[in-house]
Amino acid sequence: MEGEIKNIDSVILHWRESSDRNYATMQNLIKTNEFSWALFLGHLVIEKLLKALYVKKIQKHPVFSHDLLRLVKKVDVNLPDEYDEWLDKITTFNLNTRYDDYKQSFYKLCTAEFSNEWIAKIEILRKWLINQL
């Protein structure tokens, strides 16, 4: 799907709006203490914004990947150092909620304290990426 795009702005808007919908759902999951799923959605929020940035910078459809560090390296953006570590950790939220052998241990890890810390980091990354768009 890494082909040329005829209407760059509409594709960027698609990724941004999809990210915004996931962000709203993430917020609702937090209110109901569904922290593991909220973190999964947080991963999608960041992934979709990175894909919007990919389209903006490369002007092609983004690569098929859920690896946030891989995506950020493809767009060649000057990322603050600590964000690399955050993206690496947030990528695991995608894997840990998708595969049964990881789900239970991830669910136990997702205490309110752990989840609130990572939701805050996701929100910082989200704002930073939106400013890049």
Secondary structure, DSSP 8 states (H G I E B T S, - for coil): ---B-S-HHHHHHHHHHHHHHHHHHHHHHHHTT-HHHHHHHHHHHHHHHHHHHHHHHH-B---S---HHHHHHHHT----HHHHHHHHHHHHHHHHHHSHHHHHHHHHH--HHHHHHHHHHHHHHHHHHHHH-
